[in-house]
Amino acid sequence: MPATSQSFPSRRRRTYGLLAAAAGLATAGALTAALPAGAHDSKHAKPLPSRYQDVQLLSFNDLHGNLEPPSGSSGRVTEIQADGTTKTVDAGGVEYLATHLRQAREGNAYSITAAGGDMVGASPLISGLFHDEPTIEALNKLELDVTSVGNHEFDEGAKELARLQNGGCHPTDGCYTDEGFAGADFPYLAANVLNEKTGKPILKPYWVWKKKDVKIGFIGVTLEDTPGVVSAEGVKGLKFKDEVETINKYAKVLQRQGVKSIVALIHEGGLPASTSYNYNCDAPGAGDGISGPIVDIAKNITPQVDALVTGHTHAAYACTINDPSGKPRTVTSAASFGRLYTDTTLTYDRFTGDIARTAVKSANHVVTRTVAKAPDMTELIGKWNALAAPIGNRPIGYISGDVPNSGTESPMGDLIADAQLWYGKKLDAETDLALMNPGGVRAGLTYAAKGAEGDGVVTYAEGFTVQPFSNTVNLQNFTGAQLIQVLKEQVSGSNAAAPKILQPSANLTYTLDLTKAGADRVVTDSIRLNGAAVDPAATYRVATNSFLAGGGDGFTTLGQGTNDLVGADDLAALEQYLTASSSAASPIAPPAANRITIVQ
């Protein structure tokens, strides 16, 4: 029998065709040392295999609609070798992810696949052009069982998220295929996202997986600060509650229903000390190798929760962090873009209905491109690419080399800022500078041809992958004092612990001294615009995208501008700039990323 849900009755039953018909039996020898003391004390106890059942939990996060293998650094992971050196491995693409997951499930009769949010949003053209319907179709084929919402699930608002869950054609663009859109086979969980009017979760807060006498509950939350990283329109009418408070609340609900085994799906994460996916973040001591918001969250979530699947930071880790009772608990994240998946073994105790936590094992695995492609995913990609091709294959510019989006100041971020300053001056000749938020630079541009367009050609699809949000370019007036304050907000206030360094247009330079703390990290005397010091009393016209103009990413001062002028969407600005400024004979060179002098 397929697994069933207590709280999300599926509209369509699907067969777990790859699961073995017989129940998987735990290996007694492997568990003897790991299981709780006293498990074998009584000669009258039931045999070990009938008491303990291994349940496989496969998980991933932050797919962001990357159906095709991501390009450049976005499509690689770093791997620590036995001798301590590192190498990069090409990874990602749902054709390969499907094969890896299906192979991992083989021989595991009790297997669940879960995700940590941001399955959609900030997606490449093949998905984003169609409001991420292709990604939902792909996730259905991957047999995803459940996912939490992420902040990007709200890019187009709660109504659009409900459509992705329940199906139906897009209210503006209609149906893209004759089949229509059926929606997700899996539940999206949004326990801490409430309707402001009703005070109730906008989607199911939890879901229970059952197979025979084994049942495991899942609670899904996104980061409380979602309104700070999503446009105001996307979260209109919604209230986001504290992650810990919400998980602890619903853990009690599940316990009262007799569900003792609980996994939290949390779209918030941490930063391990190494970017290598196989770094042992427990080596210095449990949890010592990871920092960031997930650490405090994990330390305060009730011990009733047995494991945390996380996301948002696009980092890779399989760590243990002590729960409030001081016992270690597994916390995982599988990077992003489908480059990794996590395989966790949860040992279910039929006597108690709980997970034997001392037996939990977890590791990240690379979605290599050396396995066979899943034919059904190849067919899906081909179908949607055929619909997108007339738009996506159109050339919009030329580059002379790779334009990466990595680094505190990235060449791609600088290129976008230059494009927005150029476009801003077309709207208003008095425009002085442009600032771009780093989180809005979703990818870089690669020189090597992806298809048949030729090396150095930038297509509309590639531009869409870089800037998929449909933000507008906005012009606002600020005093010089406000401009200086904006730069200081990069490293202070809500951005103090995790700085968000704005990408500046070429005419703005300054020094960022990371040896100092807070706002002092921006060296005020070093700030220059067109080579001259910024006058605190003067007025400057600044181009940003609409997300920043609304005070997003903690830049509250950018929400206080005056004399607003709203232009076209930011991708159109980039397209117009590339078209006007480059040709096959004279391509644009990648910016040197030397506008910010960094002292470390």
N, C-alpha and C positions, 0 to 999 in steps of 0.2 A: 504493500500500500504506500502511496506517496505520503510525504509529510503533510500535515494539515495545520491550519492556524486556528487558534481559539478566538482571535479578535480581528482577523482580517479575512473574511470569507472571500475566496478568489472567485472572480467572474468566469475564469476558465481553469479547468483542471489540466495539469500537465504531468506527464509521466517522467519519473526519474529513471530514464532508460539505461543510464550508465551505472546505476547502483546495483550491487549484487542483490539477489533475491533473499539470501539468508542473512541473518544478523551477523555483523562482524564481531569476532571474539577478541577480547584483550589478551595479550600474551602475559601469562602469569609471571614468568621469570623477569620480564622487563619491568613489571609493576611492583614486584615484591619489595624492592628497596625504596620505592618512591611513595607508596601508598601510606595512609595515616597509620600511626602506631595502633596496634590492637586489631588490625583488619584480619589477622590470621590466628588470633589467640584461641578461639573456641574450636574444638574438634567437631562441634555440632553446626558450625557456620556453613552456609551454602558454599559450594565451590566458587572460587574466585571469578571465573568467566561469567557466572550468572549474576554476580553482584555488580561487577564493574564493566562499564561499556565505554570504549573510546569513541568519541564524537569528533569528527574532523571539521574544523572551522576554517574555511578558505575566505580570505578577505582582501580587499583593495580599496583605494580611495582616490579622490581627485582625478578622475578620468578626464573630465572637461571635454567630453565629446571627441577625444582623439581616437577615432576609428582607424585611421591609417597610421603607420609608424611615424612618430614625431621626427622632425628633422633636427640636425645640429645637436647641440648639447642636451636639448630637451628629449632626445631619443637615445641617450646613453646613461649608463650607471657606472659608478666607480666601485671596483672590487679590490679588497685587500688580499694580496697573495701570501703564501706560506712564509716567504722570506721578508715580509713586511712592506714590500713595494706595492704599488697600486697599478691597475690597468683599467681601461674603460671598455665597456661591453655594449654593443648596440642592443637596444631593447624596446619593446612596446609594439603596439598594433593589435587590434582585436582579433585578427586572423590567427595570430600566435597566442594571444591570451586565451582564446577559446580552446586551443589545442592543449596548452599547459594545464588549464583548469580541468579539462576532461580527463587528461592523463592522471592528474593528481587524485581525482575521485575514484579511479579504478581500484577495486578491492576494498573500498570504504563504504559499507552499507549505510552508515550513519554519517552523512556529510551535509553541511550547511554552507552556503555561500552568502556572505554579507559584505556591505560596503559602508564607508565612513563619510559619505556626502560628496558634493560637487561632482556628481556624475555628469552633469550638464552645466552649461554656462561658460563663457569665455572659450567657446568651442571653435575649431576650424570650420571653414566654409561648408564642407560636406555635411556637417551637422547643424551649425549655427544658421545657415541660410534657410533651413527648414524648421526652425524653432526647436531643434534637438529631437525631433521625432526619430531620425535615424539612430541616435544613440539609445533611445528607449527600446527600439526594436532589437538592437544589438544586445542590450542587457537582458531582454527576454530570452534571446537565443543562448546567452551565456548561462541561463538558469539561475540568475541572481534571485536569492530568496527574500532579502530585506536590505534596506539602506536607511541611514539617517538622512535628513536634509542637510545641505551645506549652505553657506551664504550665497553661492552662485545660483542655487535653485530659485533664488528670489530676484534674479536680474530682471525678469519680465513680470514680477509681481505674483501674488498669491493665486490669482485666478488662473494664470498660465500654468503654475505648478499643479493646481488641481486638474487642469486639462491633461497634463502629462500623466498624472496618476489615473484618471478616469477615462481618458480618451475623448474623441470628438475632433472635428476639423478646426483649424485655427480661425478665430472669429473675424480676422481681417483678410488673411491670405487664403483661407479656404482649405480644400483638400489637395494634397500634392499627388496622390495616386488614386486609382480606382478603388483600391481596397479601403480607403479612409485610414483613420488612425484609431487603434483600439486601446491605447494607453498601456500602462505598466502592468505586467503580471505580478509584480512584487509590491509590497507596501513601502511607501515612504513614511518614515516616522518623524514626527515633529513635536515631541513632548513639551518643549519649552517655547514654542511659538504659538502665541495666543491671539485670537481675534479680540481687538480692543473692546468691542461692544459686548460680546458674550462672555469674555474671559475664559473661553475654552480653546483647547488646541485645534489648530486648523486642519490637522490630519491626525491619524492614529498616533497615540503617544508610545504604544508598545505593541509587541507581537509575540506570539508563543509558537515555537516550532515543536511539533510532536511527531514521534515515530514509535509506534507500539507503546511501551511504557516509559519512554524517555521524553522529557519535555524541557526545553530551554527557552527562557524569556529574553527578549531583546528590547531595550529602551533606546530611543534615538533622540539626540539633541544636536543643535548647532551652537556655534559660539554666541554668547550673550551680546557681543559687540557687533553683531551682523549689521545693525543700522549705521555703524561707523565705516563699514567697508562696502556697502551697497548703496546705490542711488536712493534718494528719499522716496521716489515714486515706487520703487520696487518693494519697499517695506511699509507703504502707506496702510494704515489701519491695523498694524500688527504690533504686538508687544513681545519682547524677547526676555525670558526669565533666566535666572542664574542656573548654570549647568548642574552644579553639585546639588543644589536644593531640589531641582526637578528630578534628577536621577534618584536621589534618596527617597523622594515622595513616591515615585512609581515602583521602586524596589519593594516598598512596603505593600503596595497594591498587589504586586505579583506574589509576594509571600503569602498574603491573605488568600490568594487563589490557589495556594498549594504549589506554586512554582518557586523552587528553591535555587535553581541554577539560572544565573542571570548574566548577560553580556551587555555592556553599554557601548553603543555606537555614538561616538562623540566627534563632531566636526570642529575640533580644536586640537592643537598638537604641541610638540616640543621640538627642540633642536639638539640632536646628538653632537658629541664633541668631534665626530668624524663624519664626513659626507659619504663614506663608503657604506654600501648597503649591508655588508656583512660585519661591520664593526661591532664588537662585543661591548655594548654600553654598560654591562654589569661588571666588567672586569675590575674597575677600581673599587667596586662596592655597589650594592643594589641601587640603581638609579643615579649613581654619581656621574655617569657619563651622559646625562641628558639634562637640559634646562628648558625653560619656557613655561607657558601657561599650564600645560598638561601636568606638570609636576605637582603644583598645589591642588589642582583639580583631583588628581589621582589620590593624593594624601587625605582628601576629605570625603571622598565617595564611600558610602557605607560598605563594610566588609561583606555584606550580602551579595554584592556584585563580584563576579568571579574573574572577569577579564574586561579590558578596555580596548576597543578598536578605534583608532583616532585618525586624524587627517589635518587638512588646512595648511600645514607648514611645508608640505611637499617633501618632507624628510623621510628617511628610511630608518626604522629602528624596531627592535624586538627586545624590550627591556623589562625589568621588574622594578616597581616602585611600591614601597610599603603602604598598606592601607592604614586607616586610623588605629587599628589594633596592633600595628607593627609587623604584620605578616606580608611577605612579598606577593605582588599581584602582577600579572602579565599586562603590558601596555605595548601596543604595536601600531605601526604605520608603514604603508607600502609605497612611499615616495609619491609619484604622480604619473599621470598620462598612460597608465597601464603598463609601466615598465617593470613592475614587481607585483607579486602577490604573496600574501602571508599564509603559511600553513600552520595552524595551531591545533594541538591535540588536547581536547577537554575530556578528562576521565570522569564519567558520570557514575555516581554511587546510587544504585537502585534502592539501597536500604534507607538512605537519607534524602534522596532526590536532589542532592547537591553535587557540586564539582569537587573532586579531590584535588585541591589546588597544588599540593606538593608534587603531583604527577603531571602538571601542565607543561607542555613543551611548545615552543614557537620559533619559527625561523622565516626569514624572507627569502624568496626565490626569484631569479631573474626570468622575465618573459623574453627569452632569447628568440632570435629570428632564425635559428638553425633547425627548428622543428617544422613539420609540414603545416601549411596554412589550412585553416578550417574552411572547407568549401562553402558552407552556408554563409560564412562571414565575407568571403570573397564575392559571393553573389550579391550580398546586401550592399557592400561598398560599391560594386559595379553599378547597381541600380541607381543609387543616389548620386554617384559621380556623373552618370550620364545626364541626370537632370540638372546638375550644377555646372557641367562643363561649359555651356555657352556663356555663362557669367564668369566662372572662375578662371578660365584659361586666357582671358584677355590680358595682354601685357600692359603694365602701367608705368614701367620704368626700368632702369638698368643700374647695376652696381658693379664695382670693379673687384670686390672681394666679399667675404663673409661679413655680415653686420650682426654680431652677437648681442644677446640681451643679458649677458652675465656681468657681474661686477657691481661695486657700489655706484659707480657712474658707468653706464653701458653705452656702447656705440649706437645701439638701436634706440635707446632712450633719447640720446642727443639728437639723432636724426629726426625723431618725431617732434621734439621741441623746436628744432630748426624749421620743420614743415609748418608747425602751428604759428610760429612767428611770421613766416612768409605769408601764410594764409591770413593771419591777423592783420598784417599791413595792407592786404588787398581789401579787407573790410573797412579798415580805419588806418590811414597812414601814420597816425600818432601812436600806434602800438609800439611798445618799447622792448618787451621781452616775452618769453614763453616758459612755462614750467609744466612738466609732465610727471604724473605719479608713477613710480616704478611698478606698482602692481598692475597697471594698465598696459604694460609692455609684455604681452603674453608669449612672445617668441621673437627670435631673430630672423634675419634673412640670410639664406645660404646662396653662395655663388654658383655652386654646381646645379645643373638643371635637374629638376624633380621629374619632369615629364619630357615632352618633345619641344619645349619652348626654347631651349638653348641655355648655355652657361651665362650667368649674369643677368638674365631676364627676371624681372619681378612681376609675377602675375597678380591679378586681383585676389585670387584665392590665397596667395601667400601674404598679401597685405591684410586680408581679412583675419588670418590666423594671428597676426601681430596685434591688430586692434579690432576685436570682435564685439565691443560693447555698444556700439551705436550711440556713444556720447556725442554731444555737440561741442564745437569750439566756441568758448565764451570769452568775451573781452570785458574787463572790469578795471576801474580806477582804484589805486591804492596810494596812500602816502608812502614816502620812503621809510618812515618808521614802521609802517605795517609790513612793507616788503621785508625788512630786516627781521621782524617778528615771525613772518612766515618761514623764513629760513631757519630760525631758531626752533620752530615747532617741529622741524624734522627730527630733532634729537631731544625733545623735552615733552612734558605733559604725557599724554597717552603714548607717545612715541619714544619715551626715554629708554625703556628697556629694549625695544626693538625698533631702532631708527628707520624711518622711511625717507630716503634721500631723493628729493625731487631732481628730475633730469632737466638741466638748464639749457636754454638756447645759447648759441656760441658767444654771444656778447655779454654773458653774465659769468663772472669768475669769483671764486673765494676760496678760503682755506678751511678745511674741516679737521680739527685737531682732536683725534680720538683718544688722546692721553688724558683729556679733561672730562668733566662730567656735565651732563645736562645741556642746557642752552649754551654754556660756555664753549662747547665743542665747535660752535660756529664762530670763527674769529671775525668779529664785527669790522675791525679796521681793514680787513682784507677784501671786503665785498666791493666789487667794481662792476659797473655797467658801462660798456663801451670804453673801458679804461679809466673811467672817472668814479670817484667815491659816490655812493648813494646819499643823496641829500634827504635827511629825515622829514624835512618840511615840504619837499617837492611832491608833485603828483606823477605817478607812473601808470601807464596803461599795460595791463598784463593779460596775456592769452593763456587760458587753461582749458581743460575739458569740463563738461558740465558737472561731473562727479566732484572734482576739486572745487569748482565754483560754488557748490553747495556745502562746502566745509568738510568733505569726506576725508577719510584717512587721518582724522585728528587735526586737520588744518582749519581750525575754527576761524582764523583771521581771513582765510580765503572766502569764507561765507559772508564777509562784511564789506565786500566791494561795492562800488557805486557805478552809475552810468553803464549798466549792463547792455551788451549787444550780443545776441545769440546768432551764431553762424551755422554752417552746414555740419554734418557729422564728421568726426575726427578722421575716419578712414577716407572720406572724400577729400579732406585737406591733405592727407598724406599722398593720395593718388595724384591730386593736382600738382603738388610740389614735385613729385618724382617725374611726372610727365613733362613739366616745364623745365626741370633742371637737369635732365639726363637724356642720353641717347645711346644707341649701340656704339657709336664712335666716341662718345664722351660720357662714360658712366660716372655715377657718383662714387667717390671713395668713402669707405667707412670712416666716420668721425674718430678722432684720436682719443676721445674720452679723457681729455686733460683740462677740463674746465674747472673741476674741483681738485684742489691740491689737498691730498690726504696725508695727515701726519699720524703715525701709529707708534 
